[in-house]
Amino acid sequence: MATIRKRGNYQWEAQIRKRGFPSQTKTFNTKVEAEAWAKMIESEMARGVWLSRSEAESTTLYETLTRYEKEIVPGKKGAVQDHSLVRILKGTQLAKNYMASIRSADVAKLRDEWLKIYAPATVLRRLALLSHVFNVSRKEWGMESLLNPCRSHSQTPTQECQN
């Protein structure tokens, strides 16, 4: 059952406690938003499809790239190149976003910007590393609810890379 409480003059807090699930709490600007969120989470819990989003909603891509660089890159065959690619990705505007808020449209925009400057093969390598970061985050770092925005669209035509 959800509990909706007023926090100060301007915020509402929704808290959900359900047996078999960790307690979930989130703050909203309106009571309607809090109630809608609580209803959605309770529905997912009842259907057995709920996954915690808290990790993905509180971690930026920059923080995830830093962790990836420390934990994953050293064990890879192309570690030197991957360090360089991680540094490039950290410098993008996308790195400031929270993992849960990154959409395929954001990745497509970045891809299109890169394609104006770099060869398609270069862009593919960068997107492949970004895709791997999302996969590792989902499978190994507890961001199960995270979707990989790199898989939702065609990256670049493979024929261009073969020329």
MDTraj code that builds the backbone (N, CA, C; nanometers):
import mdtraj as md
import numpy as np

residues = "MET ALA THR ILE ARG LYS ARG GLY ASN TYR GLN TRP GLU ALA GLN ILE ARG LYS ARG GLY PHE PRO SER GLN THR LYS THR PHE ASN THR LYS VAL GLU ALA GLU ALA TRP ALA LYS MET ILE GLU SER GLU MET ALA ARG GLY VAL TRP LEU SER ARG SER GLU ALA GLU SER THR THR LEU TYR GLU THR LEU THR ARG TYR GLU LYS GLU ILE VAL PRO GLY LYS LYS GLY ALA VAL GLN ASP HIS SER LEU VAL ARG ILE LEU LYS GLY THR GLN LEU ALA LYS ASN TYR MET ALA SER ILE ARG SER ALA ASP VAL ALA LYS LEU ARG ASP GLU TRP LEU LYS ILE TYR ALA PRO ALA THR VAL LEU ARG ARG LEU ALA LEU LEU SER HIS VAL PHE ASN VAL SER ARG LYS GLU TRP GLY MET GLU SER LEU LEU ASN PRO CYS ARG SER HIS SER GLN THR PRO THR GLN GLU CYS GLN ASN".split()
xyz = np.array([
    [0.0838, -0.1178, 0.0000],
    [0.0000, 0.0000, 0.0000],
    [0.0883, 0.1242, 0.0000],
    [0.0527, 0.2216, -0.0769],
    [0.1308, 0.3443, -0.0878],
    [0.0880, 0.4461, 0.0167],
    [0.1860, 0.5191, 0.0652],
    [0.1608, 0.6293, 0.1561],
    [0.2082, 0.7567, 0.0873],
    [0.1208, 0.8554, 0.0786],
    [0.1550, 0.9833, 0.0175],
    [0.1585, 1.0878, 0.1282],
    [0.2728, 1.1549, 0.1440],
    [0.2893, 1.2558, 0.2489],
    [0.3339, 1.3878, 0.1869],
    [0.2917, 1.4963, 0.2483],
    [0.3359, 1.6283, 0.2055],
    [0.4701, 1.6573, 0.2717],
    [0.5660, 1.7037, 0.1916],
    [0.6988, 1.7393, 0.2428],
    [0.7169, 1.8886, 0.2255],
    [0.7072, 1.9605, 0.3320],
    [0.7213, 2.1061, 0.3236],
    [0.6036, 2.1675, 0.2493],
    [0.6275, 2.2811, 0.1898],
    [0.5208, 2.3528, 0.1203],
    [0.5071, 2.3139, -0.0264],
    [0.6094, 2.2518, -0.0843],
    [0.6112, 2.2361, -0.2290],
    [0.6296, 2.0937, -0.2805],
    [0.6467, 1.9964, -0.1936],
    [0.6761, 1.8617, -0.2417],
    [0.5881, 1.7562, -0.1760],
    [0.5736, 1.6447, -0.2480],
    [0.4988, 1.5290, -0.2003],
    [0.5889, 1.4073, -0.2098],
    [0.5803, 1.3213, -0.1088],
    [0.6605, 1.1999, -0.1059],
    [0.5686, 1.0785, -0.1114],
    [0.6008, 0.9893, -0.2028],
    [0.5273, 0.8630, -0.2124],
    [0.6177, 0.7527, -0.1593],
    [0.5630, 0.6701, -0.0721],
    [0.6385, 0.5578, -0.0181],
    [0.5555, 0.4313, -0.0353],
    [0.6217, 0.3277, -0.0854],
    [0.5539, 0.2000, -0.1062],
    [0.6263, 0.0949, -0.0242],
    [0.5492, 0.0244, 0.0578],
    [0.6021, -0.0878, 0.1353],
    [0.5172, -0.2085, 0.1034],
    [0.5819, -0.3099, 0.0506],
    [0.5098, -0.4316, 0.0158],
    [0.5987, -0.5503, 0.0516],
    [0.5397, -0.6492, 0.1141],
    [0.6135, -0.7670, 0.1565],
    [0.6795, -0.8339, 0.0363],
    [0.8074, -0.8674, 0.0532],
    [0.8819, -0.9332, -0.0534],
    [0.9544, -0.8371, -0.1464],
    [0.9368, -0.7069, -0.1249],
    [1.0013, -0.6060, -0.2085],
    [1.0689, -0.5032, -0.1189],
    [1.1795, -0.4437, -0.1656],
    [1.2393, -0.3361, -0.0862],
    [1.1485, -0.2130, -0.0871],
    [1.1547, -0.1368, 0.0204],
    [1.0751, -0.0147, 0.0308],
    [1.1172, 0.0830, -0.0789],
    [1.0192, 0.1489, -0.1402],
    [1.0451, 0.2452, -0.2470],
    [0.9921, 0.3812, -0.2054],
    [1.0745, 0.4838, -0.2186],
    [1.0347, 0.6193, -0.1837],
    [1.0818, 0.7144, -0.2927],
    [0.9943, 0.8065, -0.3300],
    [1.0301, 0.9053, -0.4310],
    [0.9543, 1.0343, -0.4024],
    [1.0187, 1.1487, -0.4322],
    [0.9604, 1.2798, -0.4071],
    [0.9146, 1.3437, -0.5379],
    [0.8003, 1.4117, -0.5324],
    [0.7401, 1.4738, -0.6511],
    [0.6966, 1.6162, -0.6202],
    [0.6726, 1.6932, -0.7246],
    [0.6266, 1.8311, -0.7081],
    [0.4766, 1.8398, -0.6833],
    [0.4014, 1.7410, -0.7309],
    [0.2563, 1.7441, -0.7105],
    [0.2080, 1.6119, -0.6523],
    [0.0954, 1.6179, -0.5866],
    [0.0355, 1.4980, -0.5284],
    [-0.0098, 1.4026, -0.6384],
    [-0.0582, 1.4574, -0.7492],
    [-0.1048, 1.3747, -0.8613],
    [0.0098, 1.2903, -0.9176],
    [0.1285, 1.3523, -0.9336],
    [0.2449, 1.2781, -0.9826],
    [0.2823, 1.1660, -0.8858],
    [0.2805, 1.1958, -0.7561],
    [0.3147, 1.0965, -0.6545],
    [0.2172, 0.9791, -0.6582],
    [0.0887, 1.0091, -0.6702],
    [-0.0124, 0.9029, -0.6751],
    [0.0014, 0.8184, -0.8016],
    [0.0298, 0.8822, -0.9142],
    [0.0456, 0.8086, -1.0404],
    [0.1660, 0.7156, -1.0335],
    [0.2770, 0.7649, -0.9780],
    [0.3967, 0.6826, -0.9649],
    [0.3696, 0.5643, -0.8726],
    [0.3067, 0.5909, -0.7594],
    [0.2768, 0.4847, -0.6632],
    [0.1872, 0.3786, -0.7260],
    [0.0881, 0.4216, -0.7998],
    [-0.0033, 0.3280, -0.8658],
    [0.0716, 0.2414, -0.9675],
    [0.1625, 0.3037, -1.0449],
    [0.2391, 0.2300, -1.1449],
    [0.3299, 0.1251, -1.0787],
    [0.4013, 0.1654, -0.9734],
    [0.4937, 0.0737, -0.9052],
    [0.4165, -0.0403, -0.8391],
    [0.3068, -0.0091, -0.7717],
    [0.2259, -0.1137, -0.7083],
    [0.1714, -0.2114, -0.8118],
    [0.1313, -0.1606, -0.9257],
    [0.0800, -0.2465, -1.0331],
    [0.1890, -0.3408, -1.0833],
    [0.3094, -0.2867, -1.1032],
    [0.4210, -0.3703, -1.1482],
    [0.4550, -0.4769, -1.0450],
    [0.4520, -0.4401, -0.9179],
    [0.4805, -0.5367, -0.8114],
    [0.3755, -0.6472, -0.8098],
    [0.2502, -0.6100, -0.8263],
    [0.1410, -0.7083, -0.8245],
    [0.1513, -0.8046, -0.9430],
    [0.1951, -0.7540, -1.0576],
    [0.2082, -0.8388, -1.1764],
    [0.3391, -0.9172, -1.1786],
    [0.4309, -0.8853, -1.0868],
    [0.5581, -0.9560, -1.0804],
    [0.6594, -0.9101, -1.1835],
    [0.6432, -0.7901, -1.2365],
    [0.7359, -0.7397, -1.3379],
    [0.8171, -0.6200, -1.2874],
    [0.8061, -0.5877, -1.1595],
    [0.8743, -0.4708, -1.1054],
    [1.0243, -0.4939, -1.0977],
    [1.1004, -0.3929, -1.1382],
    [1.2451, -0.3900, -1.1230],
    [1.2831, -0.2548, -1.0644],
    [1.3770, -0.2550, -0.9729],
    [1.4192, -0.1297, -0.9106],
    [1.4848, -0.0381, -1.0135],
    [1.4450, 0.0874, -1.0139],
    [1.5012, 0.1869, -1.1053],
    [1.5930, 0.2852, -1.0320],
    [1.6038, 0.2708, -0.9016],
    [1.6730, 0.3717, -0.8216],
    [1.8191, 0.3884, -0.8618],
    [1.8887, 0.2792, -0.8885],
    [2.0300, 0.2883, -0.9264],
    [2.0464, 0.3629, -1.0585],
    [1.9666, 0.3278, -1.1574],
    [1.9769, 0.3917, -1.2892],
    [1.9303, 0.5371, -1.2855],
    [1.8399, 0.5702, -1.1943],
    [1.7896, 0.7076, -1.1846],
    [1.8820, 0.7988, -1.1058],
    [1.9763, 0.7416, -1.0317],
    [2.0643, 0.8241, -0.9489],
    [2.2100, 0.8211, -0.9941],
    [2.2402, 0.7541, -1.1050],
    [2.3769, 0.7427, -1.1544],
    [2.3862, 0.8056, -1.2931],
    [2.4826, 0.8952, -1.3108],
    [2.5007, 0.9571, -1.4421],
    [2.5829, 0.8655, -1.5323],
    [2.5761, 0.8922, -1.6611],
    [2.6582, 0.8168, -1.7559],
    [2.8057, 0.8385, -1.7254],
    [2.8431, 0.9596, -1.6854],
    [2.9820, 0.9891, -1.6512],
    [3.0306, 0.8980, -1.5380],
    [2.9502, 0.8851, -1.4328],
    [2.9866, 0.7986, -1.3197],
    [2.9967, 0.6530, -1.3641],
    [2.9052, 0.6120, -1.4505],
    [2.9069, 0.4746, -1.5002],
    [3.0301, 0.4503, -1.5864],
    [3.0658, 0.5472, -1.6705],
    [3.1856, 0.5343, -1.7538],
    [3.3113, 0.5262, -1.6677],
    [3.3151, 0.6020, -1.5593],
    [3.4293, 0.5968, -1.4675],
    [3.4416, 0.4577, -1.4060],
    [3.3309, 0.4027, -1.3621],
    [3.3318, 0.2676, -1.3049],
    [3.3720, 0.1653, -1.4106],
    [3.3185, 0.1786, -1.5312],
    [3.3512, 0.0889, -1.6423],
    [3.5013, 0.0944, -1.6716],
    [3.5561, 0.2145, -1.6696],
    [3.6986, 0.2322, -1.6980],
    [3.7857, 0.1645, -1.5921],
    [3.7415, 0.1678, -1.4668],
    [3.8194, 0.1079, -1.3579],
    [3.8037, -0.0438, -1.3504],
    [3.6804, -0.0941, -1.3724],
    [3.6524, -0.2351, -1.3484],
    [3.6566, -0.3232, -1.4729],
    [3.6153, -0.2724, -1.5871],
    [3.5996, -0.3558, -1.7059],
    [3.7140, -0.3385, -1.8051],
    [3.7511, -0.2147, -1.8331],
    [3.8507, -0.1870, -1.9376],
    [3.9850, -0.2551, -1.9127],
    [4.0393, -0.2566, -1.7907],
    [4.1707, -0.3194, -1.7722],
    [4.1764, -0.4668, -1.8138],
    [4.0658, -0.5373, -1.8086],
    [4.0636, -0.6784, -1.8456],
    [4.0384, -0.7035, -1.9930],
    [4.0198, -0.5981, -2.0701],
    [3.9904, -0.6141, -2.2120],
    [4.1185, -0.6135, -2.2947],
    [4.1123, -0.6796, -2.4086],
    [4.2279, -0.6894, -2.4972],
    [4.2686, -0.5517, -2.5510],
    [4.1725, -0.4707, -2.5894],
    [4.2009, -0.3380, -2.6434],
    [4.1891, -0.2297, -2.5386],
    [4.2496, -0.2506, -2.4232],
    [4.2338, -0.1591, -2.3101],
    [4.2801, -0.0172, -2.3423],
    [4.3890, -0.0031, -2.4165],
    [4.4415, 0.1303, -2.4472],
    [4.3402, 0.2088, -2.5303],
    [4.2862, 0.1453, -2.6338],
    [4.1871, 0.2114, -2.7187],
    [4.0588, 0.2400, -2.6397],
    [4.0179, 0.1459, -2.5552],
    [3.8953, 0.1650, -2.4781],
    [3.9078, 0.2796, -2.3776],
    [4.0269, 0.2968, -2.3184],
    [4.0481, 0.4114, -2.2289],
    [4.0256, 0.5416, -2.3054],
    [4.0766, 0.5460, -2.4269],
    [4.0592, 0.6646, -2.5105],
    [3.9116, 0.6873, -2.5438],
    [3.8401, 0.5807, -2.5788],
    [3.6982, 0.5930, -2.6126],
    [3.6153, 0.6362, -2.4917],
    [3.6479, 0.5835, -2.3750],
    [3.5765, 0.6231, -2.2527],
    [3.5992, 0.7716, -2.2260],
    [3.7224, 0.8174, -2.2443],
    [3.7529, 0.9589, -2.2231],
    [3.6716, 1.0473, -2.3190],
    [3.6593, 1.0033, -2.4445],
    [3.5798, 1.0773, -2.5433],
    [3.4333, 1.0816, -2.5009],
    [3.3784, 0.9676, -2.4591],
    [3.2379, 0.9623, -2.4168],
    [3.2131, 1.0473, -2.2923],
    [3.3105, 1.0517, -2.2020],
    [3.2957, 1.1343, -2.0818],
    [3.2861, 1.2828, -2.1162],
    [3.3441, 1.3216, -2.2291],
    [3.3424, 1.4612, -2.2701],
    [3.2161, 1.5039, -2.3434],
    [3.1255, 1.4121, -2.3681],
    [3.0031, 1.4461, -2.4405],
    [2.8981, 1.5039, -2.3460],
    [2.8026, 1.5718, -2.4041],
    [2.6896, 1.6263, -2.3277],
    [2.6065, 1.5126, -2.2678],
    [2.6027, 1.4002, -2.3368],
    [2.5254, 1.2840, -2.2929],
    [2.5734, 1.2320, -2.1575],
    [2.7021, 1.2487, -2.1278],
    [2.7600, 1.1972, -2.0035],
    [2.7016, 1.2638, -1.8792],
    [2.6409, 1.3808, -1.8954],
    [2.5825, 1.4512, -1.7809],
    [2.4454, 1.3958, -1.7434],
    [2.3850, 1.3168, -1.8302],
    [2.2499, 1.2643, -1.8073],
    [2.2525, 1.1421, -1.7162],
    [2.1407, 1.1219, -1.6463],
    [2.1255, 1.0010, -1.5665],
    [2.1014, 0.8832, -1.6598],
    [2.1484, 0.7683, -1.6207],
    [2.1387, 0.6490, -1.7053],
    [1.9947, 0.6209, -1.7469],
    [1.9019, 0.6330, -1.6546],
    [1.7619, 0.6013, -1.6838],
    [1.6978, 0.7006, -1.7801],
    [1.7568, 0.8195, -1.7932],
    [1.6953, 0.9220, -1.8785],
    [1.7498, 0.9224, -2.0210],
    [1.8502, 0.8421, -2.0493],
    [1.9093, 0.8403, -2.1836],
    [1.8210, 0.7568, -2.2756],
    [1.7801, 0.8168, -2.3845],
    [1.6909, 0.7525, -2.4821],
    [1.7645, 0.7288, -2.6131],
    [1.7073, 0.6452, -2.6968],
    [1.7692, 0.6150, -2.8259],
    [1.7806, 0.7406, -2.9117],
    [1.6880, 0.8348, -2.8960],
    [1.6959, 0.9608, -2.9714],
    [1.8206, 1.0404, -2.9322],
    [1.8587, 1.0345, -2.8044],
    [1.9799, 1.1031, -2.7590],
    [2.1039, 1.0414, -2.8231],
    [2.1066, 0.9093, -2.8268],
    [2.2198, 0.8386, -2.8872],
    [2.2230, 0.8638, -3.0380],
    [2.1066, 0.8654, -3.1021],
    [2.0998, 0.8909, -3.2462],
    [2.1505, 1.0312, -3.2784],
    [2.1180, 1.1273, -3.1940],
    [2.1657, 1.2648, -3.2145],
    [2.3179, 1.2699, -3.2054],
    [2.3738, 1.2037, -3.1046],
    [2.5191, 1.1984, -3.0886],
    [2.5830, 1.1283, -3.2078],
    [2.5234, 1.0173, -3.2503],
    [2.5723, 0.9433, -3.3669],
    [2.5756, 1.0328, -3.4904],
    [2.4674, 1.1066, -3.5134],
    [2.4601, 1.1931, -3.6311],
    [2.5636, 1.3054, -3.6260],
    [2.5888, 1.3591, -3.5069],
    [2.6932, 1.4613, -3.4913],
    [2.8298, 1.4031, -3.5257],
    [2.8570, 1.2834, -3.4751],
    [2.9853, 1.2187, -3.5023],
    [3.0017, 1.1844, -3.6496],
    [2.8937, 1.1431, -3.7149],
    [2.9029, 1.1046, -3.8562],
    [2.9383, 1.2222, -3.9464],
    [2.9124, 1.3439, -3.9026],
    [2.9507, 1.4619, -3.9800],
    [3.1020, 1.4828, -3.9783],
    [3.1674, 1.4294, -3.8754],
    [3.3101, 1.4542, -3.8540],
    [3.3956, 1.3299, -3.8791],
    [3.3471, 1.2134, -3.8349],
    [3.4283, 1.0922, -3.8336],
    [3.3777, 0.9887, -3.9331],
    [3.4642, 0.8934, -3.9636],
    [3.4276, 0.7823, -4.0515],
    [3.3259, 0.6926, -3.9807],
    [3.2401, 0.6260, -4.0573],
    [3.1393, 0.5382, -3.9968],
    [3.1983, 0.4306, -3.9055],
    [3.3140, 0.3772, -3.9408],
    [3.3756, 0.2735, -3.8571],
    [3.4133, 0.3289, -3.7193],
    [3.4591, 0.4522, -3.7153],
    [3.4930, 0.5172, -3.5884],
    [3.3683, 0.5335, -3.5023],
    [3.2609, 0.5769, -3.5650],
    [3.1344, 0.5963, -3.4936],
    [3.0830, 0.4626, -3.4408],
    [3.0942, 0.3582, -3.5211],
    [3.0505, 0.2247, -3.4772],
    [3.1276, 0.1778, -3.3545],
    [3.2588, 0.2006, -3.3525],
    [3.3398, 0.1604, -3.2368],
    [3.2947, 0.2332, -3.1106],
    [3.2685, 0.3615, -3.1245],
    [3.2246, 0.4399, -3.0087],
    [3.0876, 0.3934, -2.9592],
    [2.9968, 0.3692, -3.0522],
    [2.8627, 0.3236, -3.0138],
    [2.8660, 0.1821, -2.9567],
    [2.9572, 0.0987, -3.0067],
    [2.9701, -0.0374, -2.9539],
    [3.0152, -0.0334, -2.8082],
    [3.1092, 0.0556, -2.7772],
    [3.1543, 0.0677, -2.6387],
    [3.0414, 0.1213, -2.5506],
    [2.9691, 0.2205, -2.5989],
    [2.8560, 0.2746, -2.5227],
    [2.7504, 0.1667, -2.4986],
    [2.7242, 0.0866, -2.5998],
    [2.6287, -0.0234, -2.5863],
    [2.6758, -0.1229, -2.4806],
    [2.8049, -0.1527, -2.4801],
    [2.8593, -0.2462, -2.3813],
    [2.8481, -0.1890, -2.2402],
    [2.8673, -0.0589, -2.2260],
    [2.8518, 0.0057, -2.0950],
    [2.7098, -0.0154, -2.0425],
    [2.6104, 0.0028, -2.1292],
    [2.4712, -0.0173, -2.0875],
    [2.4443, -0.1642, -2.0543],
    [2.4996, -0.2561, -2.1323],
    [2.4787, -0.3987, -2.1051],
    [2.5410, -0.4403, -1.9723],
    [2.6633, -0.3948, -1.9458],
    [2.7298, -0.4273, -1.8195],
    [2.6525, -0.3669, -1.7021],
    [2.6054, -0.2447, -1.7191],
    [2.5285, -0.1788, -1.6125],
    [2.4036, -0.2579, -1.5785],
    [2.3377, -0.3074, -1.6812],
    [2.2131, -0.3824, -1.6609],
    [2.2406, -0.5203, -1.6012],
    [2.3384, -0.5904, -1.6540],
    [2.3601, -0.7297, -1.6142],
    [2.4423, -0.7467, -1.4872],
    [2.5360, -0.6540, -1.4610],
    [2.6293, -0.6756, -1.3511],
    [2.6203, -0.5735, -1.2378],
    [2.5668, -0.4563, -1.2645],
    [2.5710, -0.3502, -1.1646],
    [2.4350, -0.3137, -1.1083],
    [2.3384, -0.3992, -1.1206],
    [2.2098, -0.3808, -1.0545],
    [2.1153, -0.2808, -1.1182],
    [2.1335, -0.2501, -1.2447],
    [2.0416, -0.1589, -1.3144],
    [1.9527, -0.2392, -1.4092],
    [1.8841, -0.3402, -1.3539],
    [1.8057, -0.4339, -1.4348],
    [1.6985, -0.3665, -1.5188],
    [1.6461, -0.2554, -1.4722],
    [1.5380, -0.1879, -1.5450],
    [1.5892, -0.1073, -1.6642],
    [1.7194, -0.0944, -1.6742],
    [1.7799, -0.0111, -1.7776],
    [1.7674, -0.0754, -1.9149],
    [1.7233, 0.0042, -2.0113],
    [1.7190, -0.0407, -2.1501],
    [1.8412, 0.0133, -2.2222],
    [1.8896, -0.0616, -2.3206],
    [2.0058, -0.0185, -2.3969],
    [1.9591, 0.0691, -2.5127],
    [1.9809, 0.2008, -2.5061],
    [1.9337, 0.2897, -2.6123],
    [2.0111, 0.2741, -2.7425],
    [2.1232, 0.2063, -2.7377],
    [2.2033, 0.1859, -2.8590],
    [2.1435, 0.0772, -2.9477],
    [2.0592, -0.0063, -2.8943],
    [2.0011, -0.1167, -2.9705],
    [1.8692, -0.0795, -3.0377],
    [1.8159, 0.0364, -3.0079],
    [1.6833, 0.0730, -3.0562],
    [1.6813, 0.1314, -3.1962],
    [1.7964, 0.1491, -3.2562],
    [1.8016, 0.2091, -3.3898],
    [1.9194, 0.1528, -3.4668],
    [1.9179, 0.1713, -3.5965],
    [2.0328, 0.1289, -3.6758],
    [2.1444, 0.2286, -3.6502],
    [2.2634, 0.1778, -3.6291],
    [2.3731, 0.2665, -3.5929],
    [2.4265, 0.3405, -3.7156],
    [2.4836, 0.2704, -3.8070],
    [2.5267, 0.3278, -3.9342],
    [2.5207, 0.2179, -4.0378],
    [2.5056, 0.2510, -4.1614],
    [2.5033, 0.1473, -4.2641],
    [2.6358, 0.0721, -4.2676],
    [2.6298, -0.0604, -4.2638],
    [2.7526, -0.1397, -4.2627],
    [2.8260, -0.1303, -4.3951],
    [2.7567, -0.1025, -4.5032],
    [2.8226, -0.0909, -4.6327],
    [2.9217, 0.0246, -4.6324],
    [2.8870, 0.1329, -4.5642],
    [2.9780, 0.2466, -4.5582],
    [3.1068, 0.2091, -4.4867],
    [3.0967, 0.1219, -4.3861],
    [3.2143, 0.0816, -4.3107],
    [3.3046, -0.0096, -4.3921],
    [3.2480, -0.0792, -4.4885],
    [3.3258, -0.1742, -4.5666],
    [3.4006, -0.1075, -4.6809],
    [3.3674, 0.0158, -4.7136],
    [3.4344, 0.0863, -4.8243],
    [3.5674, 0.1417, -4.7827],
])
top = md.Topology()
chain = top.add_chain()
for i, resn in enumerate(residues, 1):
    res = top.add_residue(resn, chain, resSeq=i)
    for name in ("N", "CA", "C"):
        top.add_atom(name, md.element.get_by_symbol(name[0]), res)
traj = md.Trajectory(xyz[None], top)
